[in-house]
Structure formats: C-alpha cells, structure tokens
Amino acid sequence: MVHQYKNNGYNIVLDVNSGAVHVVDDVTYDVISLFEAHTKEEIINTLKATYQEAEVVESYEEVHELVTKGELFSKDEYEAYMEQFKDRPTVVKALCLHIAHDCNLACRYCFAEEGEYHGRRALMSFEVGKAALDFLIANSGNRRNLEVDFFGGEPLMNFDVVKQLVAYGREQEKLHDKKFRFTLTTNGVLLNDDVMEFANREMANVVLSIDGRKEVNDRMRPFRGGAGSYELIVPKFQKLAESRNQERYYVRGTFTHNNLDFSEDVLHLADLGFQQISVEPVVAQPEEEYALREEDLPRLFEEYDKLAREMIRRHREGKAFHFFHFMIDLEGGPCVAKRLSGCGSGTEYLAVTPWGDFYPCHQFVGNEDFLMGNVTEGIKNTQIRDEFKSCNVYAKEKCRNCFAKFYCSGGCAANSYNFHGSITDAYDIGCELQKKRIECAIMIKAALAMEA
C-alpha cells in the first residue's frame, strides 16, 4: 500500500507497510501513481505529453528499483502475526489511578462530569491505592518498568495520598526488582512550591492542563462560580516548566468548535515559553454546541498546515518547540505489536476508581458494562479483557486499508464505542484529523531532513 500527497510544496510518498518515506519530483510522483495498475509502456504513453519521454523512463527505472528493494508497494507481513499476538499472555504494565473523583474546576467539555465520572465524589484511600500497586506488581510478569498515572478529577485534591503511594512504590521497587514511572495530570489550581519540588523529584512526567489563549481557556475551563483559571495557572506552569528544564512535562489543551483557529492557541503557548505542547481536538457528541463537526474539517486541515509551516520557520530561527501530534519516529518507533494494537487499554493498561474498581481505561469509568473487577479480587470479567486483546487495526474494517494504521494503531477504543457502540469501529472525525496530523508530521520531518 502506498499513500501519496502534496503538502507545502513537497511531493511525499509513504510506503505504508515498510514505513519508507520518499520526497520525489513531479514526474516520479506521477509515475508512482500509475505504477501498480499500468505497464511501463502505458505509463510512458500517458505521461509523455507532460514530461520528456527520457524523464519518464528514468523515473520508472528508479521506482522499479525501489519496489525491488521493498521500499515501495511492499507486502503486508503483519496481519498473520496479529493472529498469534491475540493469544499472548496478559501482562499489566500501567495503571491510571483515579486518585480523586472531584475537581475544583468545572470544564465544560469534561467527560468526567467535574470529576464524578457518572457517579459520586470520592477520594482514593491509601489502602485502595496500595492494593492497586500490589496488583500491578503481581500481574506484571517479568516486566520491570511499570507506569502509574495519578489522575482525576484533580489529583492534587488528594495530594497526601499521592505522596504516600509514591513512597510505598519506591519501597516495593527494591523488594520486587521493579521500577515505577510515576506521572501526574493536574489543572494547576493547587500547584505550589511543595508540589513542584515533589513532582520534580518523583514524577517522570507532568501534564499541565490549559487550552491556550486566555479567552479560550477561561471559556471552557472556569471555576464553578464562572471565573476563569488562566491568570492563576499560567505563572505556575511557566515556573514548573523551567524548573524541569523544559523537559518531562507538557501543557495539554483541548480545542473545540469555538476555537477552530486552534493553531493560534498552540503558538500562544509557545510564546509563553512552553516547549512541550499538546492541543487536541475535543471529542463530544454532535448535540453539544462546542462539538467538532464534519464541516469544520477543511478549516482544521488548514490550521494543521499553518502550524506545520510555522514550526518549520521557528525551527530555522532557533525557536523550536515540540507539538505532541506532530511527533513521529520514521526510523524506529514503537514495536510492531504496539503499532497494531494501540495503547493496551483493557489488557496492559487499566484505570482504577477511588474505591478500587477496574475499567479498561479512564474514559470507560462509570460505564458498568465495562467493569472488569477490583483491586481485591483482581480481573473477574475476563471476557472484556479478551475483547480488548483482540482489538487491533486488522479487526477494524475502517483501518485495514488506511495508510495511517501503523501510526494511530486504530485510534481510541472509547471514542469508537461512544460513537458507534463498538470498540472495533472508529470515530470518523478523529480519524480524518489524525490522518492530516500524520501527513503534516511526515512533511516536517522531510523538510528538516532536506535542510540538514
């Protein structure tokens, strides 16, 4: 499978199965578009009115050589592998601890309903968190590196328990030859010097929630009384980012139908000094006034192109920053299994509620159809686990023949379920945006490589 596109003056050809990327001239671009379905003579006759015949012949020979090398029109060798992968033993490597089902903000797009997750407000006790870490250790097999994200609601509303659990985890590392990678996601309201000192010592990554420009952030991320949060959190976030040497954190925002010019929010965050940035599309049902719509897509595509051009310009000027959705590894990247099966929700990755229930991920929390077990008894509903284990790009008809499948890994199972009632479908608007982001990311890599 080959994907061809033009972006910002570059003719780009992606060989999907091998991962090879080629930046080509016009004649080669057109030869490739005809190569599979036409003979050499047919291609020459078709293109000789546009190009010199000698050019077409030379280009054809170059394309033929790439095909011979397995760098164009390569075969898919992974589908058979996935049949074996589905039968793998289940090893848990990561937990999302819902340390607080409560929040001090009232974000309008929050899937967690101000931290309650369709249920009751609650804080996780140390005992429940301890049992969760014990479960992770016991079910991690030979895997040494384990991940735990302190999530909410707002986890700093239960900061004492966060500290206790980190201390407990560090004790267990020595006993079981494990290594915990702790992360924290926070809205910043309760961020202070003590929290920063602790985070810089113990947290491998910190996610800081902010949507961008003041008017955009405060419209969607207010306090319950309606006041905005921007002025309070920005100085704290800047201080934390600098204290971590602009590494091991990112500011994470959400754009909606209300700010389709979201590239301005990304650049605003960069202008505030942040070098690790993620601003992602809202996922909301169509009846919500802030939901993204199909008719928004052309504008959003333009915004991604605009952002990509600006990132290249800033890179040239020594003002580079990372944008999460444009970060792509064309040479290595995740292993094949990860590329084909995604985040590991429901199998390698689980969410834990304040009272110790297991769900496939944080976005399924509160949906009793996806209750898998609890920290005391372990995984009881193995049928859910097996369903998620079988979820991969070849189990999704929309993904099998999509050029993006090895980069998006089939997309988010929760989004698929929320829009189509099945984890083996795909959220269509999200797919279109993902494909555009991948095209932009490859273009940026190609542009910078050609300048090196």
C-alpha positions, 0 to 999 in steps of 0.5 A: 500500500502506498499513500501519496500527497502534496503538502507545502510544496513537497511531493511525499510518498509513504510506503505504508507497510515498510514505513519508507518515506520518499520526497520525489519530483513531479514526474516520479510522483506521477509515475508512482501513481500509475505504477501498480495498475499500468505497464511501463509502456502505458505509463510512458504513453500517458505521461509523455505529453507532460514530461520528456519521454527520457524523464519518464523512463528514468523515473520508472527505472528508479521506482522499479528499483525501489519496489525491488528493494521493498521500499515501495508497494511492499507486502503486508507481513503483519496481519498473520502475526496479529493472529498469534499476538491475540493469544499472548499472555496478559501482562499489566504494565500501567495503571491510571489511578483515579486518585480523586473523583472531584475537581475544583474546576468545572470544564465544560467539555469534561467527560468526567462530569467535574470529576464524578465520572457518572457517579459520586465524589470520592477520594482514593484511600491509601489502602485502595491505592496500595492494593492497586500497586500490589496488583500491578506488581503481581500481574506484571510478569517479568516486566520491570518498568511499570507506569502509574498515572495519578489522575482525576478529577484533580489529583492534587485534591488528594495530594497526601495520598499521592505522596504516600503511594509514591513512597510505598512504590519506591519501597516495593521497587527494591523488594520486587526488582521493579521500577515505577514511572510515576506521572501526574495530570493536574489543572494547576489550581493547587500547584505550589512550591511543595508540589513542584519540588515533589513532582520534580523529584518523583514524577517522570512526567507532568501534564499541565492542563490549559487550552491556550489563549486566555479567552479560550481557556477561561471559556471552557475551563472556569471555576464553578462560580464562572471565573476563569483559571488562566491568570492563576495557572499560567505563572505556575506552569511557566515556573514548573516548566523551567524548573524541569528544564523544559523537559518531562512535562507538557501543557495539554489543551483541548480545542473545540468548535469555538476555537477552530483557529486552534493553531493560534492557541498552540503558538500562544503557548509557545510564546509563553515559553512552553516547549512541550505542547499538546492541543487536541481536538475535543471529542463530544457528541454532535448535540453539544454546541462546542462539538467538532463537526464534519464541516469544520474539517477543511478549516482544521486541515488548514490550521494543521498546515499553518502550524506545520509551516510555522514550526518549520520557520521557528525551527530555522530561527532557533525557536523550536518547540515540540507539538505532541501530534506532530511527533513521529519516529520514521526510523524506529518507533514503537514495536510492531505489536504496539503499532497494531494494537494501540495503547493496551487499554483493557489488557496492559493498561487499566484505570482504577476508581477511588474505591478500587474498581477496574475499567479498561481505561479512564474514559470507560469509568462509570460505564458498568458494562465495562467493569472488569473487577477490583483491586481485591479480587483482581480481573473477574470479567475476563471476557472484556479483557479478551475483547480488548486483546483482540482489538487491533487495526486488522479487526477494524474494517475502517483501518485495514486499508488506511495508510495511517494504521501503523501510526494511530494503531486504530485510534481510541477504543472509547471514542469508537464505542461512544460513537458507534457502540463498538470498540472495533469501529472508529470515530470518523472525525478523529480519524480524518484529523489524525490522518492530516496530523500524520501527513503534516508530521511526515512533511516536517520531518522531510523538510528538516531532513532536506535542510540538514 
